[in-house]
């Protein structure tokens, strides 16, 4: 986990623009942050070195890519099996993310599948590690989105 890095308003303007369009040119990012191109490049470099910007990539539509089923899976895994479980998940194409959590579950997973039958096969492949609770996602009214400055609100 990255240490807290002091982000001034210019850094936030740059980060907001970058989150909106990861393919934006340095010139476009500079204009959004009201900075020169060299200053923008330097700030971006520092933000990456500090771990604030971990990566820049493409967001794919799972359904269009052949994974129309999405589910959230909670699982309780006993301590001796946790490493093997995580190792298995790292290799599983279905797993988009895994959170180690407090509460009734040890982990919460977001997974995708080509069909309900494939989801059932995936669940069977992890049932040996613990009891699962599965919620099928019908829709996503608020999709994953970028960060905003702490204490601010989002526009409509």
Phi, psi and omega per residue, in radians:
X1 nan 2.372 -3.109
X2 -1.302 2.525 3.012
X3 -1.189 2.775 3.112
X4 -1.134 2.307 -3.108
X5 -2.031 2.247 -3.107
X6 -1.143 2.109 -3.133
X7 -1.993 2.020 3.095
X8 -1.496 3.026 -3.123
X9 -0.997 -0.632 3.118
X10 -1.128 -0.724 3.114
X11 -1.089 -0.726 3.120
X12 -1.142 -0.670 3.091
X13 -1.065 -0.746 3.113
X14 -1.110 -0.800 -3.124
X15 -1.140 -0.689 3.114
X16 -1.102 -0.761 3.126
X17 -1.147 -0.701 3.138
X18 -1.150 -0.706 3.119
X19 -1.186 -0.567 3.135
X20 -1.231 -0.660 -3.141
X21 -2.587 1.693 -3.130
X22 -1.144 -0.255 3.124
X23 -1.691 0.070 -3.110
X24 -1.051 2.500 3.114
X25 -1.254 2.821 3.057
X26 -1.028 -0.623 3.120
X27 -1.090 -0.762 3.125
X28 -1.157 -0.760 3.118
X29 -1.118 -0.694 3.120
X30 -1.081 -0.737 3.125
X31 -1.124 -0.704 -3.133
X32 -1.140 -0.592 -3.121
X33 -1.668 -0.009 -3.111
X34 0.982 0.861 3.126
X35 -2.262 2.912 3.006
X36 -1.330 2.825 3.114
X37 -1.075 -0.806 3.112
X38 -1.071 -0.697 3.117
X39 -1.138 -0.652 3.105
X40 -1.142 -0.785 3.131
X41 -1.062 -0.730 -3.141
X42 -1.162 -0.756 3.117
X43 -1.104 -0.765 3.134
X44 -1.075 -0.732 3.102
X45 -1.057 -0.785 -3.141
X46 -1.149 -0.684 3.121
X47 -1.131 -0.632 3.100
X48 -1.256 -0.762 3.131
X49 -1.089 -0.598 -3.140
X50 -1.376 -0.159 -3.138
X51 1.463 0.110 3.084
X52 -1.195 -0.812 3.029
X53 -1.716 1.914 -3.101
X54 -1.489 -0.645 3.128
X55 -2.873 2.864 3.067
X56 -2.233 2.168 -3.059
X57 -2.661 -2.977 -3.122
X58 -1.742 2.503 3.027
X59 -1.747 2.131 -3.091
X60 -1.741 2.613 3.028
X61 -1.526 1.976 -3.055
X62 -1.050 -0.717 -3.124
X63 -1.113 -0.821 3.135
X64 -1.117 -0.467 -3.136
X65 -1.542 0.079 3.053
X66 1.784 0.193 3.125
X67 -2.134 1.359 -3.069
X68 -1.335 -0.236 -3.123
X69 -1.775 2.264 3.083
X70 -2.204 2.452 3.136
X71 -2.511 2.691 2.999
X72 -1.918 2.194 -3.083
X73 -2.106 2.210 2.987
X74 -1.760 2.450 3.132
X75 -2.510 2.433 3.048
X76 -1.774 2.053 -3.102
X77 -2.082 2.234 3.103
X78 -1.261 2.648 -3.033
X79 -0.862 -0.800 -3.088
X80 -1.054 -0.443 -3.079
X81 -1.704 -0.024 -3.010
X82 -1.111 -0.782 -3.103
X83 -1.110 -0.798 3.130
X84 -1.105 -0.676 3.120
X85 -1.088 -0.865 3.137
X86 -1.100 -0.709 3.091
X87 -1.028 -0.722 3.113
X88 -1.123 -0.783 -3.119
X89 -1.108 -0.622 3.134
X90 -1.062 -0.496 -3.137
X91 -1.611 -0.201 -3.031
X92 -1.420 2.103 3.138
X93 -1.095 -0.480 -3.075
X94 -1.263 -0.419 -2.996
X95 -1.472 2.035 3.082
X96 -1.515 -0.676 3.123
X97 -2.766 2.744 3.125
X98 -2.425 2.233 3.126
X99 -2.007 2.280 2.992
X100 -1.483 2.133 -2.972
X101 -2.253 2.854 2.996
X102 -1.649 2.739 3.118
X103 2.002 -2.694 -3.064
X104 -1.156 -0.542 -3.121
X105 -1.760 2.674 2.994
X106 -1.468 -0.679 -3.067
X107 -2.412 2.602 2.945
X108 -2.088 2.231 -3.111
X109 -2.007 2.511 2.896
X110 -1.874 2.144 -3.103
X111 -2.259 2.753 3.034
X112 -2.187 2.735 3.126
X113 -2.611 2.753 3.119
X114 -1.309 -0.415 -3.112
X115 -2.812 2.958 3.049
X116 -1.113 -0.590 3.099
X117 -1.113 -0.723 3.090
X118 -1.143 -0.681 3.085
X119 -1.081 -0.754 3.126
X120 -1.073 -0.708 3.097
X121 -1.116 -0.731 3.119
X122 -1.087 -0.804 3.129
X123 -1.030 -0.736 3.107
X124 -1.068 -0.587 -3.111
X125 -1.271 -0.332 3.131
X126 -1.924 -0.128 -3.110
X127 -1.051 -0.452 3.124
X128 -1.160 -0.338 -3.106
X129 -1.532 -0.334 3.133
X130 2.866 3.109 -3.131
X131 -1.355 2.313 -3.125
X132 -1.922 2.677 2.984
X133 -2.277 2.149 -3.013
X134 -2.052 2.296 3.017
X135 -2.047 2.175 3.081
X136 -1.434 2.335 3.123
X137 -1.492 2.101 3.074
X138 -1.458 -0.782 3.122
X139 -2.709 2.955 -3.118
X140 -2.244 1.537 -3.091
X141 -1.135 -0.456 3.054
X142 -2.250 1.723 -3.138
X143 -1.274 2.913 3.079
X144 -0.894 2.396 -3.086
X145 -2.471 2.923 -3.094
X146 -1.327 2.935 3.106
X147 -1.364 2.690 2.989
X148 -2.148 2.871 -3.140
X149 -1.012 2.438 3.107
X150 -0.951 2.396 3.119
X151 1.513 -0.124 3.140
X152 -1.618 2.949 3.049
X153 -2.010 2.862 3.129
X154 -1.618 2.549 3.018
X155 -1.247 2.993 -3.114
X156 -1.354 nan nan
